[in-house]
Amino acid sequence: MDDKKSIVIEKIKHIVIDTIHNALEAGKVTFSELISKKMHRDYGHLSGLFSEVTGYTIEHYIILNKIKRVKEMLLYDELTLTEISYDLGYSSVAHLSHQFKKLTGLTPTYFKQLKLLKERVMLENL
């Protein structure tokens, strides 16, 4: 029974990460609809199972992975925060910034500045 649960959880995680990383269907459909559709099961059941096995909600897992992706995108420095916000399906830059600060303790702008400062220090030490 645990193996079946683990397989379901891993499939849900894969759907979340794949959707976030590839910005697939962002803003077009909710994660609950997407997960339910791809898993061919009721979202309420999947959500309960996910929480039971992992100890946190699917929504929390989604937020953690979105913020992880925001960090990656900020480090690549190819898109503006507005573009990142749009690509990841946030309703606004303010919403993204609030979640980012809540989870990391830093604003996205400060996080990016730390990266630039680190690069400058590394160059100076060459």
C-alpha positions in Angstrom: 0.0 0.0 0.0 2.8 2.4 0.8 4.5 1.8 -2.5 1.3 2.8 -4.3 1.0 5.9 -2.2 4.6 6.8 -2.9 4.1 6.4 -6.6 1.1 8.7 -6.6 3.0 11.3 -4.6 6.0 11.2 -6.9 3.7 11.6 -9.9 2.1 14.6 -8.3 5.5 16.1 -7.6 6.6 15.5 -11.1 3.5 17.2 -12.5 4.1 20.2 -10.3 7.8 20.5 -11.0 7.3 20.0 -14.8 4.6 22.6 -14.9 6.6 25.2 -13.0 9.9 24.5 -14.8 8.4 24.6 -18.2 5.7 27.2 -17.4 3.3 24.7 -18.9 -0.3 25.9 -18.8 0.6 28.6 -16.2 -2.4 30.8 -15.7 -4.6 28.7 -18.1 -5.7 26.1 -15.6 -5.3 25.7 -11.8 -2.9 23.2 -10.4 -5.8 21.3 -8.8 -7.5 20.9 -12.2 -4.2 20.0 -13.9 -3.3 17.4 -11.3 -6.7 15.9 -11.2 -6.9 15.7 -15.0 -3.4 14.2 -15.4 -3.9 11.7 -12.5 -7.5 10.8 -13.5 -8.5 11.1 -9.9 -10.4 13.5 -7.6 -8.2 16.3 -6.4 -9.6 16.2 -2.9 -8.5 12.6 -2.6 -5.1 13.3 -4.0 -4.6 16.4 -1.8 -5.5 14.4 1.3 -3.1 11.6 0.4 -0.3 14.0 -0.4 -0.7 15.7 3.0 -0.9 12.4 4.8 2.3 11.0 3.2 4.4 14.2 3.1 3.2 16.2 6.1 2.5 19.3 4.0 -0.1 20.3 1.4 0.2 20.3 -2.4 -0.2 24.0 -2.3 2.8 24.4 0.0 4.8 22.2 -2.3 3.8 24.3 -5.3 4.8 27.5 -3.6 8.2 26.1 -2.5 8.9 25.0 -6.1 7.7 28.2 -7.6 10.1 30.2 -5.3 12.9 27.8 -6.1 12.2 28.5 -9.8 12.1 32.2 -9.2 15.6 32.0 -7.6 16.9 30.1 -10.6 15.4 32.6 -13.0 16.8 35.6 -11.1 20.2 34.0 -11.1 20.0 33.5 -14.9 19.2 37.3 -15.1 17.5 36.9 -18.5 14.0 38.1 -17.4 12.6 40.9 -15.4 10.7 40.2 -12.2 7.5 41.2 -14.1 8.2 38.6 -16.8 9.1 35.9 -14.2 5.8 36.7 -12.4 3.8 36.3 -15.5 5.6 33.2 -16.7 4.9 31.4 -13.3 1.3 32.4 -13.2 1.4 34.9 -10.4 -1.4 37.4 -10.2 1.1 40.2 -9.6 4.8 41.0 -8.9 3.7 42.1 -5.4 2.2 38.6 -4.8 5.4 36.9 -6.0 7.5 39.3 -3.9 5.5 38.6 -0.8 5.8 34.8 -1.1 9.5 35.1 -1.9 10.2 37.2 1.1 8.0 35.0 3.3 10.0 31.9 2.4 13.5 33.3 2.0 13.5 36.3 4.2 14.8 38.4 1.3 13.1 40.4 -1.4 13.7 39.2 -4.9 15.6 42.4 -5.7 17.9 41.9 -2.7 18.4 38.3 -3.6 19.5 39.4 -7.0 21.8 42.1 -5.6 23.5 39.5 -3.4 24.3 37.5 -6.5 25.8 40.5 -8.2 27.8 41.3 -5.1 29.1 37.8 -4.8 30.2 37.9 -8.5 32.0 41.2 -8.0 33.9 39.9 -4.9 34.9 36.8 -6.9 36.2 38.9 -9.7 38.1 41.1 -7.4 39.8 38.0 -5.8 41.1 36.8 -9.2 
